[in-house]
Amino acid sequence: MAQIETGIVSYTLSSDYYAQVGADFDTEAVDDAILAELNRKLPAGIVVERSGKVLADQELADVARGLDWPALLREIDVDQILADHAR
């Protein structure tokens, strides 16, 4: 099934956030873990690519556009992900 782009999501942590927690992390692994967790929360047929592009099956495009992305991101335990990827 063809997928279409329905938006962009900024899921990566900012450098300010890393500065606030004050430790050294494998930032690429943190980004990958956040992305994987975000994608696990999405309905089948909707996916966020590493670039942040949201792709959805054509019949789910409106669903993808209507998702509360900030709420989904708040559900992710970023502190645990950071703990798992500290250097």
N, C-alpha and C positions, 0 to 999 in steps of 0.2 A: 504494500500500500504506500502510495506517495505521501510524503509529509510536507507541510508548508511551514514557513517561519511565521511565528505569531508574536514575537517580541524578543526582548533581551533582559536577562536577569544578572545583576551584579552579585555574585555569591562569594567572591574572594574577600579576605580580611584586608583592611587598610593597613598601611605602615604605621599609622597613628595607633591602631589597636595593638599591633605587635609592640610598639614602644610602651604602651600602658602596662602590658603584662610583663615586660622587661626580661625576657629570656630569649634563648636562641632556638629556633624551630626550623624544621624542614618545611619551608613554606609551600613548596610544590606538593609535597605529600599532604599537607593540611588542606590545600585547595582541592586536591583530588578526593580527599575524604569527605569534605563538605559537599562537593558535587555528587558523590556517590550517595550520600545520605539524602540529599535533596531529591535525586532521581528516584530513590526508593519510596518517597512520599507521594510521588505523582501517579495519576491514573495511567494504566497501560495505554500506550499510544501517544503519550506526551513525554518528551525528554529534553533536558537541558544539555547542550554540548559544552565542551571545555571552553569555548569562546564566549559562552553565556547566551548564545542563541537558543531560543525555545522553539522546538519543532513539534508539530502535532499532526496526527492523521487528520485529513481534511474534515471529517465529521466531528472531530474534537477541537477544532480551532477556536470556537467560541468558548469552550470550557477552559482551554489554556489561557485565553485572554482574560477570562474572569477569575482566575485563581488569585488568591491573596498571597502573593509572593513574599512580602515582608513577614506575614504570619508564619508561613512555611519555614522561612529561614530562622525565625525566632525559636522554632521547635527543635532545632538542631543543637545538640550539646557541644558547643564550640570549645568549652573548657576541657571536656574529655578528649576531644580530638587533639587539642594542643598538648595535653598531657601525654597522649599516645605518640606524639611526633616531636617531643623535645629532644634537643641534641645534648 
